Amino acid sequence: MTDLPKPPVAATRPHSFTTHGVTIEDPWAWLKDPAYPTVTDKDVLGYLEEENRFFEAVMEPLKPLSGTLFKEMRGRIKEDESSVPQKDGDWLYWTDYETGGEYPRWWRKPVAGGADVMILDEPALAAGKEYFRLGAFSVSPDGKLLAYAYDDNGSERFEVRVKDLESGELLPDIIPGMLSEIVWTADSKGFLYGLANENWRTDNARWHKLGEPVDSDVELYKEADEGYRVGVGETQSRKYLLISTGDHVTSEVYLLDPADPSKPMVCVSPRKPGREYDVDEHDGTLFIHTNDIDPQFRLVTASVDNPGEWAERIGPSAHFYMTGVTCFADFFIVEGREDGLDQIALHRYDPAIAPVPLEFPEASYVAGLGDNPEYAMDKLRIGYESMVTPGTVYDYHVADGTLETLKVQEIPSGYDGGKYRTERLKIAARDGTEVPVSVVYPNDFPKDGTGKLYLYAYGAYGYAIPPGFSTSRISFLDRGVAFAIAHIRGGDDLGQQWYLDGKLTKRTNTFNDFVDVAKGLIDRGFTHKGGIAIAGRSAGGELMGAVINSDPELWGVVVADVPFVDVLNTMLDESLPLTPGEWPEWGNPVEDAEAFALIRSYSPYDNVTAQGYPPLFISGGLNDPRVTYWEPAKWAAKLRATKTDDNILVLKTNMGAGHGGKSGRWESLKEAADEMAFVLWQLGMTA
């Protein structure tokens, strides 16, 4: 591709600031529009559009490959896909797609029999819009009304509408700027929700009564700590509404009367720094899932009348990480991971009766509760998949412990799981810690060091990357590329301590783990230096930025989607939507000189140096409130100006979307095909 236009060069403008006695020069700071979240600066928009034109020019010769990949990926997706109907009260609910449709339609029909009724037509709502995303979706207890919220520009400021399901008409109630779930009151005459404030933080819980002006809505709770976020919910029994507040390390929960939310709410237990808990309820007893004494979590109970007096029901375990508890009428379910693998167990309320674990057939898999909206259930909806097994929906019959297969993900173009192998490896990091790695590859994949490998990771916020199934991934496998997930510290794959060991002062463990996994895979013959494609998005994009600074020679090509790379500047800017709530994750460089020094030492943008870098595919979203558009833009500009190689670097900014990229199942698939084409091109595989 010698006939490409010259890459864009972003202007530099003198800009500096001093913190903790250190002066930072940032000549690309101008790429942050002073009017943000509105972006109107002509120079900023001009640069982003120039980068987009360069991206299109680079991708033009790859269109045949990208088109082939898109055709393959689309061929593995059932065009008229539908979900398995689930009962909730007097109705069965499900979704489906029309053949060729970008968005699903929402349906229901009476359990007693009757016609199918479409209750929400997403394709109609999305018509003519560049972006559309449905957020909260909640049917009233009497089944007559639907409250839903949507975002049509990617900014994650949702508008709430209410639909009369009997007449099909929209009520006049409109609530803009919502950022929460929607939970109805018992009388179906109102609901709880939360508004995003000017800094895109939900610091409130409000009660809207149908037919009344939004500005008269009752503010039930207001959070004073700017680092906390407020959410609304309800217990599985629907006996209590819930208001929860917290940051990444501390939480506090309140109980409200669903018949009258104006009654005094009850705090389950006042916040204690570093303690998290969540709550469900059964027959006047609270079931509280908490890490109060151990990062593996435990289950305690308390009377609704005395919610702060906790008694242990299930103690913490060194090998079992308890991730959640759900109470049903006759039993409760405990979910978690044992040595990193999903576990589900059914417990009777009588502690003398032994729990029953659900058994699954593979050594490595993903399993969890699906949609189970009712309290009295005699069978449970379960989801299951693995790196070689397509998504499967089961009903677990409580009476006899059997799993009934309701649906296996259909792959219209065909799929033979016997063509692939999967392994779960453990690779030692430099400090001796063994890091799990999930790998899938074709049966004839060579383990002699000549192969190509795609390595993915995230490593932040205690979010585990599950070893699940992907139809798009098959396009890599069928071209002989192995695919691996590194379950690095910073996620909670092996428990909360695994997360704690990758945050704050231990953040660099995350980066080291990833590099050491890559080297370990080379040592085991999966690939070679320069034969590895790596990818991460958001905080995983930060990971990409860190490891290309530290070990650029390892990587053959890098994909960094909406990458959190300007970490120091973002964590210093208290006006940004996420910053105060992020300090428990990264540290507070505003007040803490040591946190400032540590973040500065690894922040990808701040550590770009004059060296060779691998080929880079970078993306951003103009309306992204999580990783603001200027982070990838500044990073790309600095890399272009500083790196010493001639490797390709592209920056694509979605001008009408946010953190998740383009919406719609085919538009998002086209983006995935472009990324894969770029990766294969750089790995020397253009067929």
C-alpha positions, 0 to 999 in steps of 0.5 A: 500500500505505497499509494496511501496519502500521508497520515494526518499530523495534528498541530501542537499548541503549547500547554503545560500544568504543574502538579505536586511540583512536576510540570507536564507538557501536553501540546495536544491538550487542545483536542479536548473541546472546551465546550465538551460534552458539546463538540463544535470546535472546527479544528478538533472536528477537522482533525478527527475527520482527516483521521477518518478519511485516512482510515478509509483510505487505508481500509479501501484495499482491504474491502474485499477481505472485510466484505468476505469476513462480514459475509462469513460472520453474518452467515453464522447468525440466524437472521430471524433469531428469537429468544425462548419465551419466559413466563412472568405473571399472566404473560409469556415474553420473548424477542425476535428479529425480522430477517435482515433486521438490525434491532429486535422486536419485543413480544408477549402473549397470554399464558392462558392462550391468545394472540402474539402481541408486539409490545415494542418495535425497536426497528421502528424506534431506530428508523432514520437514526445513526445510533439507537440503544434500548436501555431500561425496559420494565412492564408494570405489575398489572401488566398494562404499561411498559416503561422503556428508555432509549439513547439515540446518540451514544451519550448514555443519557436516556429518554424514558417513555411509557406505553399503554400496552392495551391501546398501544398509545404513548402516555404524555410522560417523558423523562429526559436524561435518565441513567438507571433502571426503572422499577415500578411501584406496587400499584402500577401508578409510578416508578423509581428511576435516577437522573444523570447530573451535569457530570453524567453521575447518577447521584439520586433516586426519584419517584415519578407518578404517572400523569404528573409533571417530571419537575414535581417528581419526588427525590427519595434519595440524594447522594452527597459523595461525588464518587458514589453512584445511585441505583434502583432495584427490587428484591426477587420477591418484589416485597421491597424496592431497593436504593443502592449507592456506592463506588467501586469498593463501598456500598450501602442499601436501603429498603423501601415499601413498594406500596408507598415509597414515601414511607421512611426507608430503612438502611440495611447497614450504614456504609463502611469504607471497603465493605460491599454488600447486596441484598435479597429477601425471603419471608422476612429474612434478608440474605446479604452477600458481602465481603465484610470479612473476606474478599471471597465474600460470604452470605449472612442473614438478618431480620428485616426488623433488625437488618444490621444484626448479621448472622453467617449462613455460608462462610467464605472459602479459599477456593470458592468466590461467591459472586451472587445470591438470589432468593426464590420462594422455596430455595435460594441460588448461590453463584460463584467461581471455584478456581475460576470456573463458574458454579451454580448451587441450589440451597434449601432454606432448611440448613440441614438439607445439603446444597445441590450443585448443578453439573456441566459437561465440560472442563472449561465453560461459562454458566449462570442464571438467565432470565428468571423473573418470578419468585415462585419457580419450579424450574430455572432458566440457565445459560451455558456456553464454552469456547467450542460450544455455542450458547445453550439455554436450559431449564433446570427442573428443581424437583429432579435436578435435570437439565432440559435443553430449550435452545442451542444457538443455531449457526446457519452456515454450519459449525462443527465443534469437533474441528477445534480444541480448547485448553485452560493453561496456567502460565507463571508471571514474573512474580511467580503467580500462575495466570489462567489462560483460555485458548482455542485453536483448530485441531491442526494448529502447529505448536512449533512456534510458527503459528499466529495467535490473537490474545485478548484481555481486560484486567480492571474493575474486577470484571472477569472475561468469560471463556465463552463462545463467539461466532465471529472468532471462527473466522480467525480459527478457520484461517489457522489463528489461535485465540487466547484470553489472558485472565490477568489480575485486575479482573476477578477471575480467581476471586476478589483478591485477584482484582485487588492485586491488579489495582491502585498500587498493584496496577502494574501486575496487570500489564506484567501478567499480560506480557508474561502470558504472551511470552509463556505462549511463545515458550509453549510453541503457540506463536513467536515474537511478532506473531501475536495480535493483541486487543483490548477495549476501554480499560483493556485499551489502557492495557494495550497502551502500556504493553506496547510502551514496555514490550513493542517488539512482541506484538505483530498488530494491536487493536485498541478500542475506545482506549483509556490511555490518557489516565493521568489527565483524566484522573486529575480532571474532577469535572469529568463524568467518571473521575471521582468515582474512579479514584478507588480504582486508580488512585487520586493523583489530585491529592496523593503525590504517590498516586500521581507518580505511579499513574504517571509512570504507566499512563500510556499517553504520558509514556510514548517514547521515540521507539518502534511501535507495532501496527495500530488500529485505534477507535473512539466515539465522539459521544463517549461519556466513559472514555472521552473521544480526545483520549484516543485522538491525543494518543494517536497524535502523539504516537504519530509524532514520536514513533520511529517506525513506518508501521501503519497507525489508523484512528477511527472516530465514530462521529455519531456513537459512543463507548460501544461503537455502532449500534445494530447487529449488522453495523457492529458486525461490519466494524468487527470485520474491518478490525479483523481484516486489519489484523489479518493483513498485518499478520500476513494473512489476506485471504 
